[in-house]
Amino acid sequence: MPQYIEVHPENPQLRALKQAAQILHGGGIVAVPTDSSYALVCHLDDKAAAEKLRRIRGVDDKHHLTLLCRDLSELASYARVDNKQYRLLKLGTPGPFTFILEATKEVPRRVSHPSRRTIGLRVPEHKMLQELLDIFGQPLLSTTLIAPGETEPMNDPDEIRERFQGQVQAVVDAGACPAQPTTVVDLTGETPLLGRIGRGDPARLGLTAEL
């Protein structure tokens, strides 16, 4: 059974966050709550952990994984961002938006899209997750926690522990969590393209809610 790490949502205990960070540094997969739904996260530079992340989700290398970043400054180290893209990023961060951008050399090729060399990036608006990112010291590689064969993300820590025994090393419980995925916006073309409408309101970015 995965470890159960209970964390106060507004005043996360340092000891608990360090426990989660230690598991991640050791190559583990951790289920964490976000401002949209639960996500599976691992160390960006751990090849085996990244492969396991894909296996748990049941997705191939053409499925965009996402980097959870502390802020826009950190995000810009892992993606090529021009002035137009930056203005849109400022409107949607922090928040429940995932942006598809061209990856920089800081992103291992094995985790970016194999032909497009793109990656998902976002800055979550979630107290516990922000503090975990601060302690971890670099972006976390993530994917929305949607079980294989399902269409909706999971948000119950007890169900997650039961469903992913032997696959996930820890589940962080920081109280109530939404059960909607992020809104995905592809910024690699001439105009922003909505790839998925989720918890983030496209109007916040000046976009109409049409796929």
C-alpha positions as CSV (number, residue, x, y, z in Angstrom):
1,M,0.0,0.0,0.0
2,P,1.4,3.5,-0.9
3,Q,2.5,5.7,2.0
4,Y,-0.1,8.1,3.2
5,I,1.2,11.6,3.8
6,E,-1.4,13.9,5.4
7,V,-0.6,17.7,5.0
8,H,-2.5,20.7,6.2
9,P,-3.8,22.6,3.1
10,E,-3.0,26.1,4.3
11,N,0.0,25.4,6.6
12,P,1.8,22.4,5.2
13,Q,4.1,20.7,7.6
14,L,7.7,20.9,6.6
15,R,8.4,17.3,7.8
16,A,5.6,15.9,5.6
17,L,6.7,17.8,2.5
18,K,10.3,16.7,3.0
19,Q,9.1,13.1,3.3
20,A,7.4,13.4,-0.1
21,A,10.4,15.1,-1.6
22,Q,12.7,12.4,-0.4
23,I,10.5,9.7,-2.0
24,L,10.7,11.7,-5.3
25,H,14.5,12.1,-5.1
26,G,14.6,8.3,-4.6
27,G,12.9,7.6,-7.9
28,G,9.4,7.2,-6.5
29,I,6.0,8.2,-8.0
30,V,3.8,10.3,-5.7
31,A,0.1,11.3,-6.2
32,V,-0.4,14.9,-5.2
33,P,-3.5,17.2,-5.2
34,T,-3.4,20.3,-7.4
35,D,-5.7,23.2,-8.2
36,S,-7.4,21.0,-10.8
37,S,-7.3,17.3,-9.8
38,Y,-4.8,14.8,-8.4
39,A,-1.6,14.3,-10.5
40,L,1.1,11.8,-10.6
41,V,4.6,13.3,-10.2
42,C,8.2,12.2,-10.4
43,H,11.7,13.5,-10.8
44,L,12.3,15.1,-14.2
45,D,15.8,13.5,-14.6
46,D,14.8,10.0,-13.5
47,K,14.4,8.0,-16.7
48,A,12.9,4.9,-15.0
49,A,10.4,7.0,-13.0
50,A,9.3,8.8,-16.2
51,E,8.7,5.5,-18.0
52,K,6.7,4.2,-15.0
53,L,4.6,7.4,-15.0
54,R,3.6,6.7,-18.6
55,R,2.9,3.0,-17.8
56,I,0.6,3.8,-14.9
57,R,-1.4,6.3,-17.0
58,G,-1.4,4.0,-20.0
59,V,-0.1,6.6,-22.4
60,D,2.6,6.5,-25.0
61,D,5.5,9.0,-25.8
62,K,3.2,11.2,-27.9
63,H,1.1,12.1,-24.9
64,H,2.3,15.4,-23.5
65,L,3.6,15.2,-19.9
66,T,3.7,18.4,-17.9
67,L,6.3,20.2,-15.9
68,L,5.0,21.7,-12.7
69,C,7.0,24.9,-12.2
70,R,7.2,27.3,-9.2
71,D,6.8,30.5,-11.3
72,L,7.1,32.0,-14.8
73,S,10.8,32.6,-14.4
74,E,11.4,28.9,-13.8
75,L,9.0,27.9,-16.6
76,A,10.9,30.1,-19.1
77,S,14.1,28.0,-18.4
78,Y,12.4,24.9,-19.8
79,A,10.4,26.4,-22.7
80,R,11.1,28.8,-25.5
81,V,8.8,31.8,-24.8
82,D,8.4,34.9,-27.0
83,N,6.8,38.2,-25.9
84,K,3.4,37.3,-27.2
85,Q,3.4,33.9,-25.5
86,Y,4.7,35.4,-22.3
87,R,1.8,37.9,-22.1
88,L,-0.7,35.0,-22.3
89,L,1.3,32.9,-19.8
90,K,1.0,35.8,-17.3
91,L,-2.8,35.8,-17.6
92,G,-3.0,32.1,-16.9
93,T,-0.4,31.6,-14.1
94,P,-0.7,30.5,-11.5
95,G,-3.8,28.6,-12.3
96,P,-5.4,25.4,-13.8
97,F,-3.9,25.9,-17.3
98,T,-1.4,23.7,-19.1
99,F,0.5,25.4,-21.9
100,I,2.2,23.4,-24.7
101,L,5.4,25.1,-25.7
102,E,8.7,24.2,-27.5
103,A,11.1,22.6,-25.0
104,T,14.6,24.0,-24.3
105,K,17.6,21.8,-23.9
106,E,16.9,21.7,-20.1
107,V,14.1,19.2,-20.9
108,P,15.4,15.6,-21.5
109,R,14.4,14.6,-25.0
110,R,12.8,11.4,-23.7
111,V,10.0,13.3,-21.9
112,S,9.2,15.8,-24.7
113,H,7.0,15.0,-27.7
114,P,9.2,12.8,-30.0
115,S,8.6,14.7,-33.2
116,R,7.4,18.2,-32.1
117,R,10.0,18.5,-29.3
118,T,7.2,20.2,-27.2
119,I,6.3,19.8,-23.5
120,G,3.4,20.8,-21.3
121,L,4.1,23.4,-18.6
122,R,2.1,25.0,-15.8
123,V,2.3,26.9,-12.6
124,P,-0.2,25.5,-10.1
125,E,-2.2,27.7,-7.7
126,H,-2.0,25.3,-4.8
127,K,-0.3,26.2,-1.5
128,M,0.9,22.7,-0.6
129,L,2.2,21.9,-4.1
130,Q,4.0,25.3,-4.4
131,E,5.8,24.5,-1.1
132,L,6.7,21.0,-2.2
133,L,8.2,22.5,-5.4
134,D,10.2,25.0,-3.3
135,I,11.6,22.1,-1.2
136,F,12.2,19.9,-4.2
137,G,14.1,22.7,-5.9
138,Q,13.2,22.0,-9.5
139,P,10.1,21.3,-11.7
140,L,8.3,18.0,-11.2
141,L,7.3,15.9,-14.2
142,S,3.6,15.2,-14.0
143,T,0.4,13.8,-15.6
144,T,-3.2,14.1,-14.6
145,L,-4.3,11.1,-12.5
146,I,-6.8,9.5,-14.8
147,A,-6.8,5.7,-14.4
148,P,-6.5,3.6,-17.6
149,G,-9.9,3.1,-19.1
150,E,-11.4,6.0,-17.3
151,T,-12.2,9.5,-18.6
152,E,-12.4,11.6,-15.4
153,P,-9.5,12.4,-13.0
154,M,-9.3,10.9,-9.5
155,N,-9.5,13.0,-6.4
156,D,-10.0,10.7,-3.5
157,P,-6.7,9.8,-1.8
158,D,-8.1,6.5,-0.3
159,E,-9.3,5.3,-3.7
160,I,-5.9,6.3,-5.2
161,R,-4.0,4.2,-2.6
162,E,-6.3,1.2,-3.2
163,R,-6.2,1.5,-7.0
164,F,-2.5,1.9,-7.4
165,Q,-1.0,-0.5,-4.9
166,G,2.5,-1.5,-6.0
167,Q,2.7,1.3,-8.5
168,V,2.6,4.6,-6.5
169,Q,5.0,5.0,-3.6
170,A,3.0,7.7,-1.7
171,V,-0.3,9.7,-1.8
172,V,-0.4,13.2,-0.3
173,D,-3.7,14.2,1.3
174,A,-4.1,18.0,1.6
175,G,-7.9,18.1,2.0
176,A,-10.6,18.6,-0.6
177,C,-9.4,18.5,-4.2
178,P,-11.3,19.3,-7.5
179,A,-11.9,16.6,-10.0
180,Q,-11.4,18.4,-13.3
181,P,-8.3,18.4,-15.5
182,T,-6.5,21.5,-16.5
183,T,-7.4,23.5,-19.6
184,V,-4.8,22.9,-22.2
185,V,-3.6,25.7,-24.5
186,D,-1.1,25.0,-27.4
187,L,1.0,28.1,-27.9
188,T,3.3,26.6,-30.6
189,G,1.3,28.0,-33.6
190,E,0.5,31.4,-34.9
191,T,-2.6,31.6,-32.7
192,P,-3.4,29.9,-29.3
193,L,-5.2,26.6,-29.8
194,L,-7.4,25.0,-27.1
195,G,-6.6,21.4,-26.8
196,R,-8.9,20.6,-23.9
197,I,-11.3,22.7,-21.9
198,G,-11.1,21.9,-18.2
199,R,-11.1,23.8,-14.9
200,G,-9.4,26.9,-16.3
201,D,-11.8,29.4,-18.0
202,P,-10.5,30.2,-21.5
203,A,-12.0,33.7,-21.1
204,R,-9.3,34.4,-18.6
205,L,-6.9,34.2,-21.5
206,G,-9.1,36.1,-23.8
207,L,-10.0,32.9,-25.7
208,T,-13.4,31.6,-26.6
209,A,-14.4,28.1,-25.3
210,E,-14.4,26.3,-28.6
211,L,-12.2,23.3,-29.5
